[in-house]
Amino acid sequence: MSSCAKCPLRPLRDCCAGRAGGGPLGRAEQALRARKVLPMNGTRLSDIAAQAGVSEATVSRVLNGRPGVSATTRQAVLSALDLMGYERPQRLRHRGSGLVGLVTPELDNPIFPAFAQAVERSLVQHGLAPVLCTRLPGGAPEDEFADLLLDRGVSGIVFVSGPHADTTARMERYIRLVERGTPIVLVDGYSEEVEAPFISPDDRLSAALAVQHLVDLGHERVGLAVGPRRFVPVMRKIEGFRRAMSRLLGAIDVEGMISHSLFTAEGGQAAAGALLERGCTGIVCASDLMALGAVRACRDRGLRVPGDVSVVGFDDSPLIAFTDPPLTTIRKPIGAMAAAAVETLLEGINGAPPKHAELLFQPELVVRGSTGSGPLVNR
């Protein structure tokens, strides 16, 4: 039986040149070997495919850097190359030490450590580990964190609720990272200037769900307590609030029902106080911390929650179900968002070009004890 000069010990009919008369996969192997993407020692696509548990066509797409392969599958193929003792093609190697940077706001808000833990769980499943950096008021700016992480040799960086969410901030820091080939994913925000993937909850739908819930309970004076207007999530919540108020209550001018403050319990207390002065009996808050402040504002005025005023939060932070009263809130799908952020980052780490796109995740209304019937229903 004749054999192939390039594939010793393999029958000619099975080798890279002879399989099915040089069919598509055979020609693919020849091309990959010629470009030194596939080892020249007789290894076939079928060998790698068997090790990775995928098809030969999938292996070919991965080695050619073509789209249409999930990050998990791509990683399985590259891991198969590692296990079989072959050096990855240069453009498919991890550009780092198996570390991924994770830059978050201060951890006082419990939703951020919860998100960081979800990211860590997803990273570990792919053999990576996070390096956590937290932005503190008056602390190191995000640029310094990025430089520090690059010095550590991270494979990519996930930015959470950073300046990319601020419409007045400069985007050069992210643009520079993209231009130098560092994979990044931006969570909770959006910018047309940055050619990178974004991961966000559907903030418009979040506000609409909260308003719908309060209107269904009989509330007609519904207010919105949010952070500074310059932030993308705030702008989107306002848009969703306006649309819902118009559709459900026929309210056209709702500017007086919107109160801006900080994303803190103290900020929520101040914003809710202003809304209570305007006669609101239902208050939608942009975070669970703001909602806790809103509850305090009600009690400071001798108002009962939910007897006199209903309060809705946003995030469904850990332990929020154990507050007094347990907080009705809009659940932010942090598990799905974290998994998507890691999956998207892996695509960049494994050689896929950055995509300027945003993935929106659907929130969920979680009804607990801080909302009740409106004043018209209680009469």
Secondary structure, 3 states (H helix, E strand, C coil): CCECCCCCCCEHHHCCCCHHHCCHHHHHHHHHHHCCCCCCCCCCHHHHHHHHCCCHHHHHHHHCCCCCCCHHHHHHHHHHHHHCCCCCCHHHCCCCCCEEEEEEECCCCCHHHHHHHHHHHHHHHCCCEEEEEEECCCCCCHHHHHHHHHHCCCCEEEEECCHHHECCCCCHHHHHHHHCCCCEEEECCCCCCCCCEEEEECHHHHHHHHHHHHHHCCCCCEEEEECCCCEHHHHHHHHHHHHHHHHHHCCCCCHHHEEECCCCHHHHHHHHHHHHHCCCCEEEECCHHHHHHHHHHHHHCCCCCCCCCEEEEEECCCCHHHCCCCCEEEECCHHHHHHHHHHHHHHHHCCCCCCCEEEEECCEEECCCCCCCCHHHHC
